[in-house]
Amino acid sequence: MKIICPKCKGTAELTPDFSLVICKKCDYEISYGEYIKHVAHSESTYSDILGDYTGNTEGQTAGSLEEWD
């Protein structure tokens, strides 16, 4: 499956078993779980979607990647 590389914004590949994201353009490799965390924190569109599942988030922040572990 083709997805956007979080490093160079080029086209990356998601392995068939959904375990790795690999970008051959910039030689970037990341686990799919880490990719999801990165995208959720760096892309406002996805942060907004995740906020829809948390109910009232008034006065709260998304936290850091370390807090998501």
VOPALUM-240092 format. One record per residue (C-alpha): residue number from 0; x, y, z. Coordinates in steps of 0.02 Angstrom, whole numbers, always signed. Example, Ala and Ser with C-alpha at 12.3 -4.5 7.8 and 13.67 -1.06 7.14 Angstrom:
[atom 0, [+615, -225, +390]]
[atom 1, [+684, -53, +357]]
***
This chain:
[atom 0, [+0, +0, +0]]
[atom 1, [+65, +172, -44]]
[atom 2, [+68, +305, +93]]
[atom 3, [+155, +472, +123]]
[atom 4, [+331, +466, +196]]
[atom 5, [+335, +566, +358]]
[atom 6, [+514, +621, +325]]
[atom 7, [+521, +677, +142]]
[atom 8, [+333, +679, +101]]
[atom 9, [+368, +565, -48]]
[atom 10, [+283, +398, -81]]
[atom 11, [+321, +262, +45]]
[atom 12, [+265, +81, +52]]
[atom 13, [+170, -1, +195]]
[atom 14, [+221, -184, +204]]
[atom 15, [+81, -311, +174]]
[atom 16, [+83, -365, +356]]
[atom 17, [+64, -182, +415]]
[atom 18, [+225, -191, +515]]
[atom 19, [+339, -65, +427]]
[atom 20, [+335, +94, +325]]
[atom 21, [+480, +101, +203]]
[atom 22, [+528, +249, +93]]
[atom 23, [+655, +206, -41]]
[atom 24, [+672, +388, -94]]
[atom 25, [+752, +444, +70]]
[atom 26, [+796, +272, +144]]
[atom 27, [+678, +299, +292]]
[atom 28, [+606, +152, +388]]
[atom 29, [+487, +159, +535]]
[atom 30, [+367, +38, +619]]
[atom 31, [+184, +64, +574]]
[atom 32, [+141, +100, +756]]
[atom 33, [+272, +237, +767]]
[atom 34, [+212, +304, +598]]
[atom 35, [+34, +321, +666]]
[atom 36, [+97, +412, +821]]
[atom 37, [+201, +529, +715]]
[atom 38, [+59, +569, +596]]
[atom 39, [-67, +593, +737]]
[atom 40, [+45, +722, +820]]
[atom 41, [+111, +812, +666]]
[atom 42, [-42, +823, +553]]
[atom 43, [-182, +934, +618]]
[atom 44, [-313, +843, +513]]
[atom 45, [-277, +678, +601]]
[atom 46, [-263, +758, +772]]
[atom 47, [-438, +829, +747]]
[atom 48, [-505, +658, +697]]
[atom 49, [-428, +576, +851]]
[atom 50, [-506, +713, +957]]
[atom 51, [-678, +658, +895]]
[atom 52, [-656, +494, +990]]
[atom 53, [-604, +570, +1156]]
[atom 54, [-760, +671, +1191]]
[atom 55, [-732, +841, +1271]]
[atom 56, [-550, +892, +1255]]
[atom 57, [-570, +1071, +1311]]
[atom 58, [-418, +1126, +1410]]
[atom 59, [-318, +970, +1362]]
[atom 60, [-169, +949, +1248]]
[atom 61, [-124, +803, +1136]]
[atom 62, [+27, +763, +1245]]
[atom 63, [+196, +704, +1188]]
[atom 64, [+246, +547, +1097]]
[atom 65, [+316, +477, +1260]]
[atom 66, [+145, +493, +1342]]
[atom 67, [+66, +387, +1204]]
[atom 68, [+169, +232, +1249]]
***
